[in-house]
Amino acid sequence: MTENVKRAAPAGRPLRKSVAASTTPSDSPCELPRQEKRRQRGGGGARARRKGNRIELELVHKHIDLGIHAERYPLSGSSRFRGSGHDIDLYIWGRDEAPAVAEVKGRKDGAGFTTLERWLGDYDALFLKRNNADPLACLPWRMWVRLLAKVRP
């Protein structure tokens, strides 16, 4: 007959719990199913990647419709291909010139955008200036289209 003997854990490491003594998934975040862990940490998976690709392609097509050549950057967002991690190339000054590089952000409920939209209101531009930094310009799409019409080659 075998005796139920407790053994000591090696120094610095706790003794593992047996399967019967382990906590339930609701008690410990370590025991949650993989999908639930992803949902809790807000990680992006295939769905977030598809959404980002869809938004980037939408903006590329909007620029092409305006007569501005635009391309989605290879591996945008997933790696720093050729040392750059931007989302789209905009050939504003023509295909022979270096493109303007753009980052694209999309949010389901506009979180983070609502304050900017409120500040922008019906104005043509919003300039954001932090101390000791260059200002940022935020334009509504209608103004962006007008500017592109003026600089189009």
PARO-685845 format. One record per residue: y, x, z of N, C-alpha, C, O in turn; residue in three letters. Coordinates in steps of 0.001 Angstrom, whole numbers, padded with zeros to 6 digits, always signed. Atoms other than C-alpha are relative to their C-alpha. Layout:
// PARO-685845
YXZYXZYXZYXZALA...
This chain:
// PARO-685845
-001174+000822+000000+000000+000000+000000+001234+000864+000000+001315+001892+000673MET-001244-000764+000048+003432+001176-000823+000963-000555+001012+001022-001762+001248THR-000996+000424-000978+006128+001074+001750+001355-000099-000677+001658+000650-001605GLU-001346+000177+000527+009620-000115+001013+000912+000973+000733+001456+000656+001791ASN-000771-001052-000640+011464+003112+001805+001326+000161-000724+001363+000228-001953VAL-001328-000246+000589+015214+003581+001258+000171+001494-000141-000100+002256+000787LYS-000258-001415+000185+016095+006904-000242+001508+000235+000035+002293-000669-000252ARG-001424-000346-000088+019404+008643+000217+000527+000356-001385-000179+000951-002199ALA-000643-000339+001269+021814+008969-002687+000436+001454+000027+000781+001973+001089ALA-000516-001374+000045+022759+012469-003858+001459+000021+000444+002174-000975+000326PRO-001367-000131-000513+026004+013748-002401+001015-000364-001076+000926+000113-002207ALA-001078+000360+000900+029065+012176-004022-000304-001171-000916+000586-001651-001618GLY+000329+001131+000878+027184+009401-005821-000622-001119+000832-001478-000870+001682ARG+000588+001118-000736+026413+005927-004506-001384-000324-000562-001682-000048-001725PRO+001325+000420+000418+022892+004609-004656+000128-001203-000909+000906-002109-000613LEU-000046+001134+000922+022321+002233-007593-000586-001237+000650-001551-001160+001410ARG+000536+001261-000487+021788-001396-006762-001158-000415-000885-001159-000134-002084LYS+001102+000507+000811+018567-002967-007891+000488-001196-000792+001544-001751-000489SER-000389+001125+000840+018698-005685-010521+000134-001266+000831+001042-002066+000604VAL-000045+001208-000824+018005-008341-007932+001227-000017+000897+001763-001084+001195ALA-001136-000062-000915+020819-007121-005686+001333+000129-000718+002382+000169-000075ALA-001257-000191+000726+023379-006735-008460+000865-001254+000087+000380-002352+000361SER-000924+001123-000066+026447-008917-008544-000114-000836-001261-000620-000369-002281THR+000012+000879+001168+026780-011838-010902+001153+000371-000911+002117+000984-000452THR-001075-000352+000930+028939-011470-014034+001366-000510+000436+002374+000135+000146PRO-001296+000532-000405+031665-013628-012519+000611+000793+001153+001818+000717+001382SER-000504-000777-001120+031950-011290-009511+000599+001336-000420+001511+001838+000238ASP-000411-001340+000367+032466-008038-011372+000384+000069-001471-000365-000405-002325SER-000388-000113+001409+034402-007269-014563-000921+000950-000771-000963+000905-002000PRO+000905-000925+000671+031839-004532-015291-001205-000720-000593-001839-000218-001521CYS+001179+000728+000436+029149-007123-015796+000310-001071-001039-000592-001798-001456GLU-000358+001022+000976+031076-009330-018239-000582+000335-001361-000738+001510-001695LEU+000453-000274+001366+029721-009725-021746+001078+000750-000772+002265+000641-000464PRO-000904-000849+000769+031284-007374-024280+001166-000783-000601+002306-000319-000563ARG-001063+000790+000612+033240-010129-026047+001037-000435+001033+002233-000447+000742GLN-000920+000430-001053+034752-011347-022772+000875+001170+000443+002061+000977+000710GLU-000791-001170-000376+035865-007805-021868+001099+000241-001028+002245+000512-000667LYS-000981-000187+001057+037592-007476-025248+001119-001015+000116+002292-000676-000038ARG-000993+001064-000108+039342-010806-024752+000947+000282+001165+002148+000037+001058ARG-000836-000261-001162+040595-009752-021316+000985+001134-000245+002137+001050+000179GLN-000908-001131+000203+042058-006437-022435+000889-000190-001220+001759+000638-001489ARG-000865+000317+001123+043602-008031-025521-000198+000915-001196+000697+001055-002030GLY+000268-000949+001075+041987-005552-027876-000042-000665-001358-000281-001867-001476GLY+000045+000525+001351+042132-005956-031585-001354+000304-000602-001863+001419-000484GLY+001246-000214+000702+038992-006368-033493+000223-000323-001455+001311-000123-001997GLY-000083+000331+001417+038260-007520-036985+001043-001091-000249+001745-001062-001260ALA-000955+001101+000184+040359-010662-036506+001442+000512-000004+002233+000114-000858ARG-001359-000548-000058+043507-008731-035515+000280+000861-001228+001387+000849-001767ALA-000152-000845+001187+042929-006281-038362+000246-000851-001243+001104-000529-002065ARG-000195+000896+001145+042602-009130-040884+001383-000628+000024+002028-000759-001017ARG-001329+000598-000113+045779-010750-039546+001073+001009-000416+001988+000664-001164LYS-000961-001031+000369+047706-007475-039853-000007+000258-001497+001051+000379-002114GLY+000103-000216+001449+046406-006915-043384+000626-001153-000768+001321-000941-001762ASN-000540+001192+000680+047324-010486-044367+001533+000005+000020+002166-000281-000996ARG-001459-000014-000124+050906-010146-043082+000600+001120-000850+001618+000925-001512ILE-000494-001116+000809+051361-006731-044718-000046-000352-001483+000914-000103-002211GLU+000115+000374+001415+050084-008036-048067+000993-001094-000380+001513-001101-001496LEU-001003+001038+000265+052346-011089-047792+001365+000632-000271+002065+000235-001202GLU-001289-000663+000184+055373-008807-047427+000019+000850-001268+001046+000929-001942LEU+000087-000759+001250+054200-006571-050272+000241-000934-001178+001011-000609-002082VAL-000156+000954+001103+053942-009624-052548+001401-000594-000068+001910-000857-001158HIS-001383+000501+000003+057355-010933-051461+000926+001013-000668+001831+000627-001408LYS-000830-001025+000628+058897-007607-052507-000288+000107-001497+000634+000281-002295HIS+000360-000044+001419+056996-007558-055800+000637-001172-000734+001110-001021-001860ILE-000654+001175+000605+058299-011079-056498+001495+000232-000221+002094-000354-001122ASP-001428-000327+000147+061818-009659-056034+000236+001120-001018+001378+001485-001296LEU-000134-001083+000970+061096-006917-058572+000004+001378+000637+000320+002360-000035GLY+000065-001272-000722+060695-004168-055945-001471+000376+000137-002261-000373+000712ILE+001389-000446-000137+057473-002182-056204-000270+000293+001477+000519+000964+002143HIS+000384-000215-001391+055709-002179-052842-001511+000145+000062-002238-000429-000749ALA+001432-000224-000186+052302-001034-051618-000321+000010+001477+000472+000457+002307GLU+000514-000138-001356+050293-001386-048479-000474+001440+000148-001168+001953-000730ARG+000364-001395-000196+049812+002096-047059-001479+000105+000351-001969-000699+001145TYR+001430-000123-000290+046169+003292-046986-000266+000177+001485+000408+000954+002161PRO+000423-000064-001409+044505+002813-043600+001134-000288+000973+001145+000232+002088LEU-001164+000246-000851+047751+001457-042191-000434-000517+001366-001237-001444+001478SER+000278+000414-001367+047584+001141-038444-001277+000563+000586-001358+000723+001804GLY+001268-000447-000568+044028+002463-038104-000076+001511+000153-000847+002008+000973SER-000017-001457-000157+044746+006161-038559+001330+000525-000533+002098-000193-001173SER-001241-000608+000472+047550+008528-039287-000306+000744-001294-000300+001975-001327ARG+000312-000540+001313+046666+009058-042960+001165+000855-000484+002299+000379-000549PHE-001022-000951+000452+048586+012106-044233+001162+000113+000988+002307+000312+000582ARG-001010-000194-001028+050469+012287-040936+000947-001159+000205+001959-001012+000890GLY-000889+001146-000155+052000+008824-041157-000812-001239+000356-001911-001438-000161SER+000704+001198-000416+051019+005570-039516+000739-001278-000340+000527-002303+000307GLY-000766+001199+000338+053397+003134-041208-000865-000996-000775-002013-000702-001110HIS+000783+001080+000596+052308-000120-042862+000213-000179-001501-000759-000344-002239ASP-000235+000209+001434+054005-000479-046264+001027+000985-000543+001928+001434+000166ILE-000956-000818+000743+055824+001645-048830+000834-000927-000865+000291-001771-001578ASP-000909+000792+000822+058883+000079-050459+000745+000940-000936+001502+001798-000483LEU-000651-000857+000989+060067+001718-053682+001323-000649-000413+001478-001135-001534TYR-001289+000665+000178+063612+000413-053347+000816+000667-001107+001486-000019-001879ILE-000818-000738+000960+065193+003139-055497-000790+000367-001262-000348+001200-002053TRP+000839-000265+001171+062408+003154-058112-001261+000764+000371-001350+001363+001443GLY+001294-000641-000275+058885+004527-058362+000072+001519-000008-000798+002180+000561ARG-000123-001454+000067+060106+008067-059074+000599+000598+001266+000498+001804+001489ASP-000615-000466-001247+061933+008309-055743-000972-000234+001167-001904-001032+001078GLU+000831+000180-001201+060383+008614-052292+000173-001429+000520+001279-001970+000502ALA-000110+001380-000474+059578+005201-050840+000635-000095+001379+000598+000852+002164PRO-000407+000327-001370+061196+003634-047816-001279-000451+000694-002040-001242+000138ALA+001215+000362-000717+058463+003311-045214+000336-001062+001034+001390-001018+001668VAL-000280+001122-000893+058177+000181-043124-001176-000274+000924-002338-000104+000555ALA+000978+000442-000989+056350-000954-040028+000073-001516+000036+001161-002087-000036GLU+000056+001458+000001+055219-004583-039881-000593-000462+001325-001613+000064+001769VAL+000511+000590-001233+054745-006604-036701-000095-001508-000177+000810-002130-000732LYS+000173+001445+000054+053413-010127-036473-000465-000508+001347-001299+000128+001990GLY+000388+000601-001267+053069-012342-033429-000255-001484-000204+000469-002153-000941ARG+000378+001413+000119+051420-015738-033105+001132-000918+000432+001512-001835-000296LYS-001032+000889-000545+054119-017292-030943+001390+000632-000039+002337+000084+000525ASP-001303-000642+000094+056937-014870-031739+000417+000713+001269+001597+001007+001458GLY-000324-000684-001251+056713-013188-028337+000720+001308-000316+000235+002116-001108ALA-000798-001187+000255+059360-010497-028298+001013-000201-001116+002000+000532-001190GLY-000913+000255+001108+061064-011926-031385+001029-001068+000351+002111-001103-000234PHE-000868+001147-000279+062636-014995-029820+001383+000425+000485+002382-000185+000103THR-001300-000478-000474+065392-013070-028038+000802+000557-001172+001994+000276-001296THR-000694-000539+001175+066242-011187-031243+000493-001125-000904+001621-001086-001394LEU-000394+001130+000849+066287-014437-033213+001170-000773+000599+002063-001219-000122GLU-001098+000700-000661+068547-016065-030635+001298+000795-000132+002350+000220-000415ARG-001177-000846+000134+070956-013099-030697+000512-000008-001438+001721-000034-001671TRP-000381-000016+001413+070933-013068-034505+000647-001316-000403+001648-001326-001120LEU-000560+001314+000289+071573-016805-034739+000219-000205-001484-000697+000012-002277GLY-000342+000227+001404+073331-017650-038019+000754+001183-000607+001270+001090-001721ASP-000710-001169+000506+074858-014181-038392-000803+000683-001098-001982+000389-001294TYR+000650-000712+001102+074047-011882-041297-000744+001251+000449-001614+001740-000271ASP+000668-001206-000492+072959-008903-039188+000120+000072+001516+001038-000492+002113ALA-000025-000277-001425+072171-007858-035650-000162+001503+000157-001117+002084-000359LEU+000100-001431-000247+072827-004297-034545-000310+000204+001478+000354-000353+002352PHE+000431-000295-001366+071077-002998-031447+000301+001467+000276-000113+002340-000488LEU-000415-001368-000298+072506+000114-029796-000372+000353+001421+000088-000273+002376LYS+000354-000542-001309+070944+002019-026941+000866+001239+000227+001220+001922-000734ARG-000801-001191-000295+072952+004746-025188-000658+001246-000582-001873+001424-000487ASN+000437-001279+000558+072665+008118-026923-001082-000133-001067-001921+000756-001211ASN+000965+000206+001085+070630+006705-029806+000706-000657-001180+001741-001304-001019ALA-000546+000665+001183+071311+005559-033347-000241-001503+000102-001230-001931+000698ASP+000199+001454-000048+071759+001805-033767-001150-000450-000908-001492+000223-001882PRO+001016+000650+000821+069024-000410-035165+000640-001198-000673+001467-001885-000073LEU-000524+001168+000719+069810-003028-037800-001131-000996-000194-002226-000635-000625ALA+000960+001082+000171+067993-006350-037846+000632-001026-000941+001712-001551-000670CYS-000550+000903+001014+068483-008556-040917-000926-001187-000214-002147-001032-000194LEU+000851+001114+000429+067269-012034-041764-000440+000240-001446+000221+000976-002179PRO+000558-000213+001332+065177-012187-044950+001032-000252-001100+001085+000495-002077TRP-000984+000337+001041+068005-013811-046945+000970+001154-000240+001358+001403-001381ARG-000916-001138+000154+070286-010816-046287-000724+001209-000586-000148+001961-001372MET+000801-001094+000548+067509-008328-047040-000129-000165-001521-000021+000805-002271TRP+000120+000288+001429+067028-010024-050431+001313+000324-000718+001297+000906-001802VAL-001314-000274+000619+070781-009798-051173+000260+001506-000097+000776+001980-001109ARG-000190-001442+000032+070881-006106-050267-000881+000646-001068-000431+001531-001796LEU+000908-000554+001013+067848-005345-052438+000517-000281-001409+000364+000550-002305LEU-000542+000341+001311+069511-007122-055354+001124+000973-000393+001307+001260-001576ALA-001106-000928+000271+072482-004722-055044-000481+001420-000286+000139+002134-001073LYS+000464-001390+000160+070432-001494-054856-001128+000123-001013-001556+001237-001314VAL+001121-000028+000940+067702-002430-057331+000354+000869-001197+001441+000723-001756ARG-000297-000891+001129+067452+000241-060069+000058-000747-001330+000298-000136-002371PRO
